[in-house]
Amino acid sequence: MQPLPITARTYTTCLGRGLAANLQALRAGRSGLVPCAFETVRLDTWVGAVDGVDDVHLPAALSAYDCRNNRLALLGLETDGFAERVRQAIRRHGASRVGVFVGTSTSGILETEIAYRQRDAATGALPAGLNYGGSHNPFSVADFTRLVLGAEGMAMAISTACSSSAKVFAAAARQIALGTIDAAVVGGVDSLCGSVLFGFHALQLVSPEPCRPFD
């Protein structure tokens, strides 16, 4: 396969927002993990919460996509000048020649979790305000990213658990090799939710101590 250049990059994690903040934290040996106090979850464990996600406001035109996962996506896209670099690529190649490939394992499932707690006591019906397509649906974050950036090429979400944001690189490279697009936005977005925290707790895989994977 022909090697492809990565012409712009960014990442936002619990260590900080952007390349410089993350590099500084790594060099200082600083962990971004904090004791779990997320939403209604009370487990004796640690989580990687990204600062500022809950303060993000989506553009009015994209309000149908409002969920914590898409807020995190927007926070990342607007970091390190990444969105502007993508728009430069769109001007160079044309909107229809720039694709979007995003990996996510749980997408905006938190919105469904909240809605489930608010369901009708008599019928069990979920509240009318739940927008599955703009939140819980795995494609939501890919569609949202496409609309934010103005890309009109192929858009794809891949949800294969921990491998999601690795597989999108291969998917994008294949489409470029096939000639369907000239450039691609590739990445992964996952935000905290009860399903993951309680799920790993049920598997007895959470620890009262911060994880140290390379210790």
Secondary structure as a PSIPRED ss2 file (coil, helix, strand):
# PSIPRED VFORMAT (PSIPRED V4.0)

   1 M C   1.000  0.000  0.000
   2 Q C   1.000  0.000  0.000
   3 P C   1.000  0.000  0.000
   4 L C   1.000  0.000  0.000
   5 P C   1.000  0.000  0.000
   6 I C   1.000  0.000  0.000
   7 T C   1.000  0.000  0.000
   8 A C   1.000  0.000  0.000
   9 R C   1.000  0.000  0.000
  10 T C   1.000  0.000  0.000
  11 Y C   1.000  0.000  0.000
  12 T E   0.000  0.000  1.000
  13 T E   0.000  0.000  1.000
  14 C C   1.000  0.000  0.000
  15 L C   1.000  0.000  0.000
  16 G E   0.000  0.000  1.000
  17 R E   0.000  0.000  1.000
  18 G C   1.000  0.000  0.000
  19 L H   0.000  1.000  0.000
  20 A H   0.000  1.000  0.000
  21 A H   0.000  1.000  0.000
  22 N H   0.000  1.000  0.000
  23 L H   0.000  1.000  0.000
  24 Q H   0.000  1.000  0.000
  25 A H   0.000  1.000  0.000
  26 L H   0.000  1.000  0.000
  27 R H   0.000  1.000  0.000
  28 A H   0.000  1.000  0.000
  29 G C   1.000  0.000  0.000
  30 R C   1.000  0.000  0.000
  31 S C   1.000  0.000  0.000
  32 G C   1.000  0.000  0.000
  33 L C   1.000  0.000  0.000
  34 V E   0.000  0.000  1.000
  35 P E   0.000  0.000  1.000
  36 C C   1.000  0.000  0.000
  37 A C   1.000  0.000  0.000
  38 F C   1.000  0.000  0.000
  39 E C   1.000  0.000  0.000
  40 T C   1.000  0.000  0.000
  41 V C   1.000  0.000  0.000
  42 R C   1.000  0.000  0.000
  43 L C   1.000  0.000  0.000
  44 D C   1.000  0.000  0.000
  45 T C   1.000  0.000  0.000
  46 W E   0.000  0.000  1.000
  47 V E   0.000  0.000  1.000
  48 G C   1.000  0.000  0.000
  49 A C   1.000  0.000  0.000
  50 V C   1.000  0.000  0.000
  51 D C   1.000  0.000  0.000
  52 G C   1.000  0.000  0.000
  53 V H   0.000  1.000  0.000
  54 D H   0.000  1.000  0.000
  55 D H   0.000  1.000  0.000
  56 V C   1.000  0.000  0.000
  57 H C   1.000  0.000  0.000
  58 L C   1.000  0.000  0.000
  59 P C   1.000  0.000  0.000
  60 A H   0.000  1.000  0.000
  61 A H   0.000  1.000  0.000
  62 L H   0.000  1.000  0.000
  63 S H   0.000  1.000  0.000
  64 A H   0.000  1.000  0.000
  65 Y H   0.000  1.000  0.000
  66 D C   1.000  0.000  0.000
  67 C C   1.000  0.000  0.000
  68 R H   0.000  1.000  0.000
  69 N H   0.000  1.000  0.000
  70 N H   0.000  1.000  0.000
  71 R H   0.000  1.000  0.000
  72 L H   0.000  1.000  0.000
  73 A H   0.000  1.000  0.000
  74 L H   0.000  1.000  0.000
  75 L H   0.000  1.000  0.000
  76 G H   0.000  1.000  0.000
  77 L H   0.000  1.000  0.000
  78 E C   1.000  0.000  0.000
  79 T C   1.000  0.000  0.000
  80 D C   1.000  0.000  0.000
  81 G C   1.000  0.000  0.000
  82 F H   0.000  1.000  0.000
  83 A H   0.000  1.000  0.000
  84 E H   0.000  1.000  0.000
  85 R H   0.000  1.000  0.000
  86 V H   0.000  1.000  0.000
  87 R H   0.000  1.000  0.000
  88 Q H   0.000  1.000  0.000
  89 A H   0.000  1.000  0.000
  90 I H   0.000  1.000  0.000
  91 R H   0.000  1.000  0.000
  92 R H   0.000  1.000  0.000
  93 H H   0.000  1.000  0.000
  94 G C   1.000  0.000  0.000
  95 A H   0.000  1.000  0.000
  96 S H   0.000  1.000  0.000
  97 R H   0.000  1.000  0.000
  98 V E   0.000  0.000  1.000
  99 G E   0.000  0.000  1.000
 100 V E   0.000  0.000  1.000
 101 F E   0.000  0.000  1.000
 102 V E   0.000  0.000  1.000
 103 G E   0.000  0.000  1.000
 104 T C   1.000  0.000  0.000
 105 S C   1.000  0.000  0.000
 106 T C   1.000  0.000  0.000
 107 S C   1.000  0.000  0.000
 108 G C   1.000  0.000  0.000
 109 I H   0.000  1.000  0.000
 110 L H   0.000  1.000  0.000
 111 E H   0.000  1.000  0.000
 112 T H   0.000  1.000  0.000
 113 E H   0.000  1.000  0.000
 114 I H   0.000  1.000  0.000
 115 A H   0.000  1.000  0.000
 116 Y H   0.000  1.000  0.000
 117 R H   0.000  1.000  0.000
 118 Q C   1.000  0.000  0.000
 119 R C   1.000  0.000  0.000
 120 D C   1.000  0.000  0.000
 121 A C   1.000  0.000  0.000
 122 A C   1.000  0.000  0.000
 123 T C   1.000  0.000  0.000
 124 G C   1.000  0.000  0.000
 125 A C   1.000  0.000  0.000
 126 L C   1.000  0.000  0.000
 127 P C   1.000  0.000  0.000
 128 A C   1.000  0.000  0.000
 129 G C   1.000  0.000  0.000
 130 L C   1.000  0.000  0.000
 131 N C   1.000  0.000  0.000
 132 Y C   1.000  0.000  0.000
 133 G C   1.000  0.000  0.000
 134 G C   1.000  0.000  0.000
 135 S C   1.000  0.000  0.000
 136 H C   1.000  0.000  0.000
 137 N C   1.000  0.000  0.000
 138 P C   1.000  0.000  0.000
 139 F H   0.000  1.000  0.000
 140 S H   0.000  1.000  0.000
 141 V H   0.000  1.000  0.000
 142 A H   0.000  1.000  0.000
 143 D H   0.000  1.000  0.000
 144 F H   0.000  1.000  0.000
 145 T H   0.000  1.000  0.000
 146 R H   0.000  1.000  0.000
 147 L H   0.000  1.000  0.000
 148 V H   0.000  1.000  0.000
 149 L H   0.000  1.000  0.000
 150 G C   1.000  0.000  0.000
 151 A C   1.000  0.000  0.000
 152 E C   1.000  0.000  0.000
 153 G C   1.000  0.000  0.000
 154 M C   1.000  0.000  0.000
 155 A E   0.000  0.000  1.000
 156 M E   0.000  0.000  1.000
 157 A E   0.000  0.000  1.000
 158 I E   0.000  0.000  1.000
 159 S C   1.000  0.000  0.000
 160 T C   1.000  0.000  0.000
 161 A H   0.000  1.000  0.000
 162 C H   0.000  1.000  0.000
 163 S H   0.000  1.000  0.000
 164 S H   0.000  1.000  0.000
 165 S H   0.000  1.000  0.000
 166 A H   0.000  1.000  0.000
 167 K H   0.000  1.000  0.000
 168 V H   0.000  1.000  0.000
 169 F H   0.000  1.000  0.000
 170 A H   0.000  1.000  0.000
 171 A H   0.000  1.000  0.000
 172 A H   0.000  1.000  0.000
 173 A H   0.000  1.000  0.000
 174 R H   0.000  1.000  0.000
 175 Q H   0.000  1.000  0.000
 176 I H   0.000  1.000  0.000
 177 A H   0.000  1.000  0.000
 178 L H   0.000  1.000  0.000
 179 G C   1.000  0.000  0.000
 180 T C   1.000  0.000  0.000
 181 I C   1.000  0.000  0.000
 182 D C   1.000  0.000  0.000
 183 A E   0.000  0.000  1.000
 184 A E   0.000  0.000  1.000
 185 V E   0.000  0.000  1.000
 186 V E   0.000  0.000  1.000
 187 G E   0.000  0.000  1.000
 188 G E   0.000  0.000  1.000
 189 V C   1.000  0.000  0.000
 190 D C   1.000  0.000  0.000
 191 S C   1.000  0.000  0.000
 192 L C   1.000  0.000  0.000
 193 C C   1.000  0.000  0.000
 194 G H   0.000  1.000  0.000
 195 S H   0.000  1.000  0.000
 196 V H   0.000  1.000  0.000
 197 L H   0.000  1.000  0.000
 198 F H   0.000  1.000  0.000
 199 G H   0.000  1.000  0.000
 200 F H   0.000  1.000  0.000
 201 H H   0.000  1.000  0.000
 202 A H   0.000  1.000  0.000
 203 L C   1.000  0.000  0.000
 204 Q C   1.000  0.000  0.000
 205 L C   1.000  0.000  0.000
 206 V C   1.000  0.000  0.000
 207 S C   1.000  0.000  0.000
 208 P C   1.000  0.000  0.000
 209 E C   1.000  0.000  0.000
 210 P C   1.000  0.000  0.000
 211 C C   1.000  0.000  0.000
 212 R C   1.000  0.000  0.000
 213 P C   1.000  0.000  0.000
 214 F C   1.000  0.000  0.000
 215 D C   1.000  0.000  0.000
